[in-house]
Amino acid sequence: MLPVDSILPDVLASLRTHPNLVIEAAPGAGKTTRVPPALLALGGQVLVLEPRRIAARMSARRVALEMGQQVGETIGYQVRFEDVGGPNTRLKFLTEGVLTRRLLSDPELQGVGTVVLDEFHERHLETDLALALLRRLQRTKRPDLRLVVMSATLAAEPVRAYLGNCPALRSDGRLFELTVDHLPYSAAPLEDQVAGAVAKLYLRGDVLVFLPGAAEIRRAERTCGPLASQAGLLIAPLYGDLTPAEQDRALEPARQTKIILATNIAESSVTIEGVRAVVDSGLARVASDSPWTGLPMLEVKRISKASAKQRAGRAGRTGPGTVLRLYTAEDFHRRPEHDEPEILRRELSQLVLQLEAMGIPAPRQLEWLDAPPTEALEAAITLLERLRARGAGAAKLSRFPLHPRIARLLVDGDSKEACRAAAILSSGQRIQTNDLLHAVDSEPDFRTRATFDQLLRQARPQGRGVSLGHAVLAAFPDRVGRRRPGGVVLLSNGRSAVMKSPPSEFFVAVDVEERSDKGAPEIRLACPIEPDWLLDNATDRSGVEWNKQAERVEAVSAMLYDKLVIDEDRGALPDPEAAAKLLSAKVVEAGIERFVDPEDLAEFLARVAFAAEHSKIRELSSDDVQSALEALCYGLRSFADVKAAAERLIPALEAKVDARLLEDVAPSKLKLPSGRTTRVRYERGKPPWVASRLQDFFGMKESPKVAQGKVPLVVHLLAPNQRPVQTTTDLAGFWVRLYPQVRKELGRRYPRHAWPEQVG
C-alpha cells in the first residue's frame, strides 16, 4: 500500500466530472507507478510524459512488474529511437518530445483518453510545448481528452489556472524521517568534499551523490576509489550518456554497498532501493543559449530549493535517511524556490519547426503557461529561414526527431556518411578528435551506433546528396570560421573564438560552447571546408579602413561571408571623400590637440563666440569643426599628412564666417600708441583682454574697445620685466589716480626708462 493509493478514488471521481486535474504528491508517495494504471479504468489509452528516458524506462518496468507482466504487453515505453510496446499496450510512458512527434502524424491523438505530465516541475522545453499543444487540442477538437499534471514540488496555482481552474489533489507521501545537515563553506575541490562526505555516510547504506555533470562524476569516482577498495564499496556512475545496462547497474540492488554518483537525472525517477543517504553538491550543469549568438552555453549553477528538496527526498523513500548538503543553511535559504523554465532560456528553433510542421507558423497563436521570449522566437525563425525549413521545408525536416540543423545535414547529405555524422552530433558521443570527418571514421559508442541504425532505417539514403562538408555547411551556415595567426579563430557572426589545431583554414564550427568562466567561445568540433563553397552566398565590400599601426587610411576591397572576410585586397588609392571622413574621425578620436595648438583653436572659437554675441555672426559648433577638419583632410591619408597641413585648420574655420565682420567686431590685434601691435585675447566666460608694457599705452587716454566700441578691453599693464603692474578697464582713471604712485616706484626700479608725468 502506497500513500497515493488513498486518493486514487478521488482522482477517478474528479476526472469523471472535470477533464483536468493537478496532483501534488510528496516524494515516495508512488504517484508515477500507481496513478497511471488506475486511469485505465476511465477508458482509452493512457500516455505518461516523463522528462527523461531513464524515468520512462524504469517506470514502465516497475508498473509492468507490479502487474505481473513483461514490458511491451499492457505497459510499454517509447523514447527517441526506441519503442517498446505492442497492439495490446494501453499504458505507455513517453519522453515529452515523443508526444510532439506523435501529434505530427496523429494530431487528434486517436484512442488516447488521458495524458499525464509527470514531474512537471522540471519544466523542460518539451514539457511546455506538450502542455500548450494538448491544451489547444482539448479546446478545439478533443474536449473529452483528460490532462493530469503531477509533481512533488509543483507551484500548483498557475497550472490550475491555466487548466481552467481545475481541481487539485494532494498526497503527503510516505517519507521517512530525514536528518538534513549543512556543511560550512569549504575551498577544497568538490571531489574531495564528496569523498569526505561519503566516508561519513557509507555505513548507513547506499549513498546517492548528486554532482553537476559527467566530468565531476569521473573526478569523484577517482577520489573515492581508495575508500571503495578498502571498504568493499561499489561505485556506480549514473548519467544520461551511459548505456541502459550501465544505468541499471546503478539503479538495481547489489550485494555491496553502493556509492551512486549521479547528475540530476536521479532527482525524479522511481525509488532507488537501498539508498539511505544523500550527498548534495547543490549544483547542476544547466544548459542555456546565448541570446546574441545562439551558441549553446553550459553553466554550473546552484539548484533551486525545489530541486534540493527532491534530492533530499531520495534518502527517505524506504527508511529513515540522512542528507548532507555541501553548502550552508544560509546558502539554501537564499536560493530561488523553483528553477527557471527552459522555454525562457533556451534556443527555440526545434520548437518553432515542430509548430510550423503542424500548421502553426506563429507560435504566439498558442496559449502558453509561460510565453517564450520574442527575441528567442525571432532568432529561431531567422535560423529556420536560413536552413530552408519554413513551409514545405519544415515538413521535410520534421520527419526526423532531430534538431533542425542535424535534420538539414541528414537530408542534404543523403548518405550513410551523413547518417553517421548526424548520429554523432545528436547522440552526444565523446570523441577524441576535433575534426568531424575523422570522427565519422572512428569507432562509435553504443548510443551513436543505435542512433545511426535508426537514422539509416528512417532516412534510407540514396547516395544522391552533396558531400558531407557541403551538407555540414548547409546545416550550420552561420557557424563558418577562419583560422588566423596567433591561435585566433574568427567566426562569421563577427565574434572571435578559440580552438586547438583547427582542421583547416576555413571550417564549420559544429560544436561550439560558451561558458561564463571563459573569455571566448570554445570550438570543440569542426568540419573543414573550401573557401570556394562560400562564394555563392558571399557579398562584395569596398571602402576604406583604418590601419591602426601605420596610422593611415587604406582602400580595402573584400569578399565577405556574413561578417567573415574570405578574400581581401589593400593598397589602391582610397576614395578621397571617404578617406577624409574616416581620417578626420580618427583625428578627433586621437585628440585634435595632437595636431593643432589647442590654445590657438580654443581662442579662435571663443573669439567667434564673442562676435556672435555682438553681431549677426553665427557661433561655430563641433559639427563645423568636424566639417572643416574633413575639408582639411581631403586628399590626405595619414596622421603625418594631417600634422603637416594642420596650420590650415583655423583659416578653414574662419572661412565659415564673415571674416571682415569678425575682424570689425572682434579684432585679432590692437595697434598701440608706441607703434607696437599686441594680440587681443578671447576666452569663453571672460571679457577680451590685451597685455603690453605700460609705456606702450602712453598717449592712449581711454581704454580701447571692441564690439564696434561697445565693450572695453581689459588692459594688462606690464612693467619692463613683463610682470603685471595693473589690470584695468578704465585707462583714463588709471592715469589720474594710480599712475603717479606707479611712476615713482617704477622710476626707482627702472631709472633708465623714461617716466613722464603727463602720459594720457
DOGUNU-145367 format. One line per 2 residues: number of its first residue (from 1); for each residue x, y, z of C-alpha. Coordinates in steps of 0.2 Angstrom, whole numbers. Last residue first. Layout:
NUM> X/Y/Z ~ ...
% end
This chain:
760> 237/552/-106 ~ 256/552/-102
758> 259/568/-92 ~ 272/565/-78
756> 285/556/-90 ~ 293/540/-85
754> 308/537/-97 ~ 317/521/-94
752> 335/521/-87 ~ 329/523/-69
750> 320/506/-69 ~ 317/502/-51
748> 317/520/-44 ~ 306/526/-59
746> 295/511/-57 ~ 290/515/-40
744> 288/534/-43 ~ 278/531/-59
742> 266/519/-50 ~ 262/532/-37
740> 258/545/-51 ~ 249/532/-62
738> 236/527/-49 ~ 223/541/-49
736> 224/551/-65 ~ 232/539/-77
734> 222/524/-70 ~ 205/534/-72
732> 208/536/-90 ~ 213/518/-93
730> 197/512/-85 ~ 196/493/-90
728> 210/489/-78 ~ 224/477/-73
726> 239/485/-65 ~ 258/482/-63
724> 259/465/-72 ~ 276/457/-75
722> 284/459/-92 ~ 301/465/-84
720> 298/482/-91 ~ 282/483/-81
718> 266/477/-88 ~ 249/485/-90
716> 235/472/-93 ~ 221/481/-101
714> 203/473/-100 ~ 195/478/-117
712> 180/489/-116 ~ 165/483/-125
710> 153/493/-135 ~ 165/502/-147
708> 161/491/-163 ~ 162/475/-152
706> 179/481/-147 ~ 186/495/-135
704> 202/503/-131 ~ 203/510/-113
702> 204/529/-114 ~ 219/542/-115
700> 231/532/-125 ~ 247/543/-126
698> 257/531/-116 ~ 250/514/-119
696> 266/506/-125 ~ 275/513/-109
694> 264/501/-98 ~ 271/486/-107
692> 258/475/-116 ~ 243/464/-112
690> 226/464/-121 ~ 209/457/-115
688> 193/450/-120 ~ 179/448/-107
686> 178/431/-99 ~ 166/417/-100
684> 175/409/-115 ~ 192/417/-118
682> 197/430/-131 ~ 214/438/-132
680> 218/453/-142 ~ 236/452/-149
678> 248/467/-147 ~ 254/479/-161
676> 268/491/-157 ~ 268/508/-163
674> 270/516/-146 ~ 252/522/-147
672> 246/504/-148 ~ 239/494/-163
670> 227/481/-157 ~ 226/463/-165
668> 213/449/-168 ~ 198/461/-170
666> 182/455/-163 ~ 168/466/-171
664> 177/473/-186 ~ 188/457/-188
662> 173/446/-187 ~ 164/457/-199
660> 178/456/-212 ~ 179/437/-209
658> 161/433/-212 ~ 161/416/-205
656> 164/398/-212 ~ 181/404/-220
654> 187/407/-202 ~ 186/388/-199
652> 197/385/-214 ~ 209/398/-208
650> 209/389/-192 ~ 213/372/-200
648> 226/377/-212 ~ 241/376/-199
646> 236/357/-198 ~ 243/353/-215
644> 259/344/-209 ~ 251/336/-195
642> 237/330/-206 ~ 249/322/-218
640> 258/313/-203 ~ 241/307/-197
638> 238/298/-213 ~ 229/298/-230
636> 226/316/-236 ~ 217/322/-252
634> 203/329/-242 ~ 209/330/-224
632> 207/349/-222 ~ 189/348/-229
630> 186/334/-216 ~ 193/345/-202
628> 182/359/-208 ~ 167/348/-207
626> 172/342/-190 ~ 175/360/-183
624> 158/365/-190 ~ 150/350/-182
622> 158/355/-166 ~ 148/371/-167
620> 154/388/-173 ~ 144/403/-167
618> 135/413/-181 ~ 140/431/-185
616> 125/443/-184 ~ 133/454/-171
614> 138/456/-153 ~ 135/439/-145
612> 141/430/-161 ~ 157/441/-160
610> 161/433/-143 ~ 158/416/-149
608> 169/419/-164 ~ 183/425/-152
606> 180/410/-141 ~ 182/398/-156
604> 198/407/-161 ~ 204/406/-143
602> 201/387/-142 ~ 210/384/-158
600> 225/394/-153 ~ 225/385/-136
598> 223/368/-143 ~ 239/370/-154
596> 233/359/-168 ~ 239/341/-172
594> 239/331/-156 ~ 227/344/-149
592> 214/336/-160 ~ 213/321/-149
590> 215/303/-156 ~ 197/301/-158
588> 195/318/-167 ~ 210/313/-178
586> 201/296/-182 ~ 185/305/-187
584> 195/316/-198 ~ 204/302/-206
582> 187/292/-209 ~ 178/307/-217
580> 194/312/-227 ~ 196/294/-234
578> 178/293/-239 ~ 179/309/-248
576> 196/305/-256 ~ 191/287/-262
574> 206/277/-257 ~ 221/274/-268
572> 224/255/-270 ~ 234/246/-257
570> 223/233/-250 ~ 214/217/-257
568> 204/205/-246 ~ 197/187/-248
566> 185/177/-237 ~ 182/190/-224
564> 169/185/-211 ~ 154/196/-207
562> 142/186/-217 ~ 153/178/-230
560> 163/193/-236 ~ 173/197/-251
558> 184/212/-248 ~ 191/228/-257
556> 200/239/-245 ~ 207/257/-248
554> 219/262/-234 ~ 218/276/-221
552> 233/279/-211 ~ 240/277/-193
550> 253/264/-199 ~ 248/253/-183
548> 230/257/-183 ~ 227/254/-202
546> 210/262/-204 ~ 198/255/-217
544> 191/262/-233 ~ 178/255/-245
542> 174/240/-255 ~ 163/226/-250
540> 157/211/-260 ~ 145/198/-254
538> 146/180/-252 ~ 132/167/-253
536> 138/158/-269 ~ 156/161/-264
534> 156/151/-248 ~ 160/134/-256
532> 175/142/-264 ~ 183/144/-247
530> 184/125/-245 ~ 178/116/-230
528> 185/108/-214 ~ 172/101/-202
526> 174/107/-184 ~ 172/100/-166
524> 176/108/-149 ~ 176/126/-153
522> 177/136/-137 ~ 168/153/-136
520> 178/167/-129 ~ 183/174/-112
518> 179/159/-102 ~ 171/157/-85
516> 154/162/-92 ~ 155/147/-104
514> 151/147/-122 ~ 151/131/-132
512> 154/127/-150 ~ 151/110/-158
510> 150/112/-177 ~ 162/126/-181
508> 162/125/-200 ~ 179/126/-207
506> 191/138/-217 ~ 210/137/-213
504> 209/119/-210 ~ 207/106/-196
502> 208/119/-182 ~ 223/115/-170
500> 216/119/-153 ~ 201/131/-155
498> 197/148/-148 ~ 183/160/-153
496> 181/178/-160 ~ 165/186/-165
494> 159/193/-181 ~ 145/181/-184
492> 156/173/-197 ~ 168/167/-184
490> 186/172/-182 ~ 198/160/-174
488> 213/166/-165 ~ 228/155/-162
486> 241/169/-166 ~ 238/170/-184
484> 220/167/-191 ~ 209/152/-193
482> 193/155/-201 ~ 176/150/-195
480> 159/147/-203 ~ 145/145/-190
478> 130/154/-198 ~ 128/141/-212
476> 127/127/-199 ~ 116/114/-208
474> 121/119/-226 ~ 139/119/-221
472> 138/102/-214 ~ 130/96/-230
470> 143/104/-241 ~ 157/95/-230
468> 147/79/-231 ~ 147/79/-250
466> 131/83/-258 ~ 116/71/-259
464> 112/57/-271 ~ 118/42/-260
462> 101/35/-259 ~ 99/37/-240
460> 85/27/-232 ~ 82/41/-219
458> 72/31/-206 ~ 81/14/-207
456> 98/23/-208 ~ 93/35/-194
454> 88/21/-183 ~ 105/12/-186
452> 115/28/-183 ~ 106/31/-167
450> 110/13/-161 ~ 128/15/-166
448> 129/33/-158 ~ 122/26/-142
446> 134/11/-141 ~ 149/21/-145
444> 155/24/-162 ~ 173/18/-169
442> 181/32/-179 ~ 178/36/-197
440> 164/49/-194 ~ 176/57/-181
438> 189/60/-194 ~ 177/70/-204
436> 171/79/-189 ~ 188/85/-184
434> 191/89/-166 ~ 197/72/-162
432> 195/61/-146 ~ 176/59/-147
430> 163/60/-133 ~ 146/54/-141
428> 132/67/-138 ~ 120/56/-148
426> 114/70/-159 ~ 131/75/-166
424> 137/58/-168 ~ 121/51/-176
422> 120/65/-188 ~ 138/62/-193
420> 135/44/-196 ~ 119/47/-206
418> 129/60/-217 ~ 141/46/-220
416> 127/34/-224 ~ 121/46/-237
414> 108/59/-241 ~ 119/73/-236
412> 106/87/-239 ~ 93/77/-229
410> 104/72/-215 ~ 113/89/-213
408> 96/98/-213 ~ 90/86/-200
406> 105/90/-189 ~ 102/108/-191
404> 83/106/-187 ~ 87/97/-171
402> 82/79/-173 ~ 67/68/-171
400> 67/66/-190 ~ 51/69/-201
398> 52/87/-195 ~ 65/91/-209
396> 54/88/-224 ~ 38/96/-216
394> 48/111/-212 ~ 54/113/-230
392> 37/113/-236 ~ 34/129/-227
390> 49/135/-217 ~ 65/125/-215
388> 76/132/-229 ~ 90/132/-216
386> 92/150/-217 ~ 74/153/-215
384> 75/141/-200 ~ 88/152/-192
382> 79/168/-194 ~ 63/160/-186
380> 73/154/-171 ~ 81/171/-169
378> 63/179/-169 ~ 57/166/-157
376> 71/170/-145 ~ 69/188/-146
374> 50/187/-143 ~ 53/177/-127
372> 43/161/-125 ~ 26/163/-116
370> 25/154/-99 ~ 9/143/-97
368> 7/146/-116 ~ -9/148/-126
366> -4/145/-144 ~ -6/158/-158
364> 10/166/-152 ~ 20/152/-160
362> 15/159/-177 ~ 18/146/-191
360> 6/134/-183 ~ 2/122/-197
358> 9/106/-188 ~ 25/107/-197
356> 27/125/-192 ~ 24/120/-174
354> 38/107/-175 ~ 50/119/-183
352> 46/133/-170 ~ 50/120/-156
350> 66/115/-165 ~ 72/133/-167
348> 69/138/-149 ~ 86/141/-141
346> 84/140/-122 ~ 82/152/-108
344> 63/156/-105 ~ 57/140/-113
342> 69/131/-101 ~ 58/135/-86
340> 68/144/-72 ~ 71/133/-57
338> 60/134/-42 ~ 60/142/-25
336> 75/153/-28 ~ 91/150/-17
334> 95/162/-2 ~ 88/150/11
332> 100/136/5 ~ 115/147/6
330> 111/152/23 ~ 110/133/28
328> 127/131/21 ~ 133/121/7
326> 139/103/4 ~ 122/96/9
324> 122/80/19 ~ 106/71/19
322> 102/56/31 ~ 88/44/30
320> 75/34/39 ~ 68/21/28
318> 62/16/11 ~ 60/33/2
316> 69/44/14 ~ 86/47/6
314> 78/51/-11 ~ 68/65/-3
312> 84/75/-1 ~ 86/77/-20
310> 68/82/-22 ~ 70/95/-8
308> 86/102/-16 ~ 77/103/-33
306> 63/113/-25 ~ 75/124/-16
304> 83/129/-33 ~ 100/122/-39
302> 116/132/-39 ~ 123/134/-56
300> 137/126/-67 ~ 135/134/-84
298> 134/126/-101 ~ 131/138/-115
296> 124/134/-133 ~ 128/147/-146
294> 113/157/-152 ~ 125/172/-154
292> 115/186/-146 ~ 104/176/-135
290> 117/164/-129 ~ 109/148/-126
288> 105/139/-110 ~ 110/122/-102
286> 112/120/-84 ~ 125/109/-75
284> 119/106/-58 ~ 125/111/-41
282> 119/109/-23 ~ 133/96/-20
280> 120/85/-12 ~ 126/69/-3
278> 111/58/0 ~ 110/44/12
276> 99/28/15 ~ 98/22/-3
274> 94/4/-3 ~ 80/3/-17
272> 81/18/-29 ~ 63/24/-30
270> 56/29/-47 ~ 64/44/-56
268> 64/62/-51 ~ 81/68/-45
266> 92/54/-52 ~ 95/63/-69
264> 101/77/-58 ~ 118/70/-61
262> 123/54/-52 ~ 137/46/-42
260> 129/31/-34 ~ 140/24/-20
258> 134/6/-17 ~ 135/-5/-3
256> 139/-22/-10 ~ 127/-36/-13
254> 118/-25/-26 ~ 100/-19/-29
252> 97/-11/-46 ~ 98/8/-50
250> 117/10/-53 ~ 119/-6/-63
248> 103/-2/-72 ~ 112/14/-79
246> 127/4/-85 ~ 115/-8/-94
244> 105/6/-101 ~ 121/13/-109
242> 128/29/-101 ~ 126/46/-109
240> 112/51/-97 ~ 121/50/-80
238> 123/37/-66 ~ 140/32/-60
236> 141/16/-49 ~ 155/15/-36
234> 153/-2/-27 ~ 160/-2/-9
232> 172/-15/-2 ~ 178/-4/12
230> 196/-3/7 ~ 193/-3/-12
228> 179/10/-11 ~ 189/21/1
226> 204/21/-12 ~ 192/24/-27
224> 183/39/-19 ~ 194/52/-27
222> 194/43/-44 ~ 175/42/-44
220> 174/60/-39 ~ 184/65/-54
218> 173/55/-65 ~ 157/61/-58
216> 163/79/-59 ~ 166/77/-78
214> 149/68/-80 ~ 139/83/-73
212> 134/94/-59 ~ 135/81/-45
210> 122/72/-34 ~ 128/58/-23
208> 117/44/-18 ~ 124/33/-4
206> 119/15/-1 ~ 118/11/17
204> 122/18/34 ~ 140/13/34
202> 143/24/19 ~ 139/40/27
200> 155/48/35 ~ 167/42/22
198> 154/48/8 ~ 155/65/15
196> 174/66/15 ~ 175/59/-3
194> 162/72/-9 ~ 172/86/-2
192> 187/80/-10 ~ 178/79/-27
190> 172/97/-25 ~ 189/103/-23
188> 193/111/-6 ~ 188/129/-3
186> 175/124/10 ~ 159/133/16
184> 151/125/32 ~ 142/109/30
182> 123/108/30 ~ 114/94/39
180> 97/86/35 ~ 91/71/45
178> 76/64/37 ~ 62/54/45
176> 53/43/32 ~ 43/50/18
174> 27/41/14 ~ 18/53/3
172> 8/68/8 ~ -5/66/-6
170> -13/81/-13 ~ -27/84/-25
168> -31/99/-37 ~ -47/103/-46
166> -46/113/-62 ~ -46/132/-63
164> -47/131/-82 ~ -31/122/-85
162> -20/138/-85 ~ -27/142/-68
160> -23/125/-61 ~ -5/127/-68
158> -3/144/-60 ~ -9/138/-43
156> 1/122/-42 ~ 19/128/-39
154> 24/110/-40 ~ 37/101/-29
152> 31/83/-30 ~ 24/84/-47
150> 9/78/-57 ~ -1/86/-71
148> -16/76/-77 ~ -25/80/-94
146> -41/71/-100 ~ -46/72/-118
144> -65/73/-119 ~ -64/91/-126
142> -54/84/-141 ~ -56/95/-156
140> -53/113/-151 ~ -50/116/-133
138> -43/99/-129 ~ -31/100/-144
136> -25/118/-139 ~ -22/112/-121
134> -13/97/-128 ~ -2/108/-139
132> 2/120/-125 ~ 6/106/-112
130> 17/97/-125 ~ 27/113/-129
128> 29/117/-110 ~ 36/100/-106
126> 46/99/-122 ~ 56/115/-116
124> 59/106/-99 ~ 48/112/-85
122> 56/101/-71 ~ 41/105/-60
120> 30/94/-71 ~ 37/78/-64
118> 24/68/-73 ~ 13/75/-87
116> -1/63/-88 ~ -12/61/-105
114> -28/53/-104 ~ -41/45/-116
112> -30/42/-131 ~ -39/32/-145
110> -35/45/-158 ~ -22/58/-153
108> -30/71/-163 ~ -15/77/-172
106> -9/59/-176 ~ 6/61/-188
104> 13/77/-181 ~ 5/74/-164
102> 16/59/-162 ~ 31/69/-164
100> 26/81/-150 ~ 22/66/-139
98> 40/59/-142 ~ 47/75/-137
96> 40/73/-119 ~ 48/56/-116
94> 35/43/-116 ~ 27/30/-104
92> 14/20/-112 ~ -2/12/-104
90> -14/3/-116 ~ -2/-9/-125
88> -12/-23/-133 ~ -6/-19/-151
86> 13/-19/-145 ~ 25/-9/-135
84> 44/-5/-133 ~ 48/10/-145
82> 66/16/-145 ~ 73/29/-157
80> 69/43/-146 ~ 59/36/-131
78> 44/25/-130 ~ 38/14/-116
76> 26/0/-114 ~ 13/-7/-102
74> -1/-19/-107 ~ 12/-30/-116
72> 28/-22/-120 ~ 36/-23/-103
70> 33/-40/-96 ~ 19/-44/-85
68> 15/-47/-66 ~ 5/-31/-64
66> 18/-24/-51 ~ 32/-29/-63
64> 23/-20/-78 ~ 22/-4/-67
62> 40/-5/-62 ~ 47/-9/-79
60> 37/6/-87 ~ 43/17/-73
58> 61/12/-76 ~ 60/15/-95
56> 51/32/-94 ~ 62/38/-79
54> 78/33/-89 ~ 72/42/-104
52> 70/59/-95 ~ 56/72/-93
50> 42/59/-92 ~ 26/60/-101
48> 13/47/-97 ~ 1/42/-111
46> -15/32/-106 ~ -25/24/-119
44> -44/25/-118 ~ -56/21/-104
42> -58/29/-87 ~ -52/12/-78
40> -35/14/-87 ~ -33/29/-75
38> -28/17/-61 ~ -13/12/-71
36> -7/30/-72 ~ -9/34/-54
34> 1/20/-46 ~ 18/20/-54
32> 22/38/-55 ~ 12/44/-40
30> 20/32/-28 ~ 20/43/-12
28> 39/42/-11 ~ 42/61/-14
26> 27/71/-10 ~ 12/71/-21
24> 4/86/-29 ~ -9/81/-42
22> -17/93/-54 ~ -33/88/-63
20> -41/92/-80 ~ -56/84/-88
18> -69/88/-75 ~ -83/77/-69
16> -76/59/-72 ~ -59/66/-69
14> -63/71/-51 ~ -71/54/-47
12> -55/45/-54 ~ -43/55/-44
10> -54/54/-28 ~ -54/35/-30
8> -35/36/-32 ~ -33/47/-16
6> -28/33/-4 ~ -17/24/-16
4> -5/39/-16 ~ 1/34/1
2> 7/17/-5 ~ 0/0/0
% end
